[in-house]
Amino acid sequence: MSAPIQLRPDETFLLNVGPQHPATHGVLRVKMQMDGEYIVKAETVLGYVHRMHEKMGENRTYAQYLPNLSRLDYLGALGYTHGHVLAVERAAGIEVPERAEYIRAITVELNRVASHLFWFGAFVMDLGGFSPLMYAIQDREHILDMLEAVTGARLTYCYYRFGGLYNDVDDDFIEAAKRFIPRMRKSLKKYDALVSGNVIFRNRLEGIAPVSAEMCRKYGATGPVARGSGINFDVRKNEPYSVYPEFEFDVPVYHECDSLARYKVRMDEMEQSLRIIEQGLEKLPDGPIMAEKKPKTIKLPVGDYYQAVETARGSFGIRIVSDGDKNAYRLKLRSPTYSNMHLFDEACEGMLIMDALAFMGSLDLVIPEIDR
Amino acid sequence: MILETTQQALQALFAGSVPADEAEAGTPRGNGVLTRDYKTHGYHLDAQVDANQLLAAVTILDEGGFFIESITGVDWIKENQLEVIYDFSRYDFDACRVVIRTRVPRDKPVVPTISTIYAGANWHERETHDFFGIKFAGHPHLVPLLLPDDADFHPLLKDFKA
């Protein structure tokens, strides 16, 4: 009889997660030094879908750059294009008609719900539950159909223009959005009943992967990750932009700091987005959708401009350094997932590998947005 | 409130020197702290510091409870300088965005790392090193992050030819 095979207690090994692995939801690689099932040290390797969007920002005019923004985060693209048009409008001093801003807010919030829905489905699938993804995709499909009718695209939108919109919404869209809200509310109840109380689901998340508020601050985590760590931070409230001050909505904050808290934040956020859409449809003013006074070629005055917006994943920032030309001299994209993912390496030390994958899911990663 | 205290704390770094003129960012200006119009610029305080004052300035923000937004660079090829820009913001409702910038000569672009103060600066500094070749002295792992492992080019330099 030979002796049973055993790992020496001081022996560790290297485990490669990705770059092609379903749990990473994209081409992300994490090198993990493992002690049995436990992670000793992790190192994230990025850059597999890096496309140098920032260089393209220097080579193209501001308007030509519009489609690039929706290629960062393909799940919540409208929020990113919103940031870009707001930054240019801020620097150029373009006033946007109220109707256009309302429609922007409505469509951004619809897109946020779509993004959270997809995350919800994929996250539960990571944990072994397949059917919620099917339900979530069905609801998301309604949103994509609505957005397709007004924007002409399902994922990579290029709907906003400097000074307004490319297309006004029609009655069909308003009717469809009004019908969608109660249906989505019903669905949210269904998801809650289906998933939130599930004992397997809760045991994989509750008390797992704590991210302290201090850690969020040191890494610059924003969005649902920060709000799941008890930080009441939402750019829509902290630095109000667009017409968000006109809406009544709450910012869900949970203090448990675990993976379940991040889940709860996103689930609650969908309800808040529905509230914004509801109020937006009610208050939607008549009028033009495009600013009247707008230069044909946009040239920004010399200077350094910054605009932050709250996307589905957190605070997205865009910095434009202008030298007065029709191209940006330097264009920097500050993506929220980049900072949220950065804390993964430190936070997952000492964690079980299965918990770390659930943790990764709770961060809501979109890799093209990290790599840019 | 936090705006005034932060401004005073940063101003103290320039004891004796006169505050910089209200020159537009984008043109070279002296070191000092400026307040910016949030409505047009999107941030409140704009401080240009010397590379050796950087850690002191970032420590002020760390102690003030700011979080790190991002780090990036700009290539001012005409002035033969590289600029490193640090963005900080706050989680509370006392909105105050602070921009710290420092300029280094193009042929010797070295600034101290702030990853010892903000752990999250690690990736941002690696990315800035990728794109501009700026070296962050004391950085624990300054290897390419977004570019290939063997990349020896810096694509955001204005004299970069693909």
Interface residues (C-beta under 8 A of the other chain):
Chain A: L46 G47 H50 M52 E54 K55 E58 A87 R90 A91 G93 C216 R217 K218 Y219 G220 A221 A226 I231 N232 F233 K237 N238 E239 P301 V302 G303 D304 Y305 Y306 Q307 A308 S315 G317 R319 V321 S322 D323 Y329 R330 K332 R334 Y338 S339 H342 L343 E346 D371 R372
Chain B: E24 A25 G26 T27 K39 T40 H41 G42 Y43 D46 G65 F66 F67 I68 E69 S70 T72 V74 D75 I85 D87 S89 R90 Y91 D92 F93 A95 R97 V99 Y118 A119 G120 N122 W123 F131 P144 L145 L146 L147 P148 P155 L156
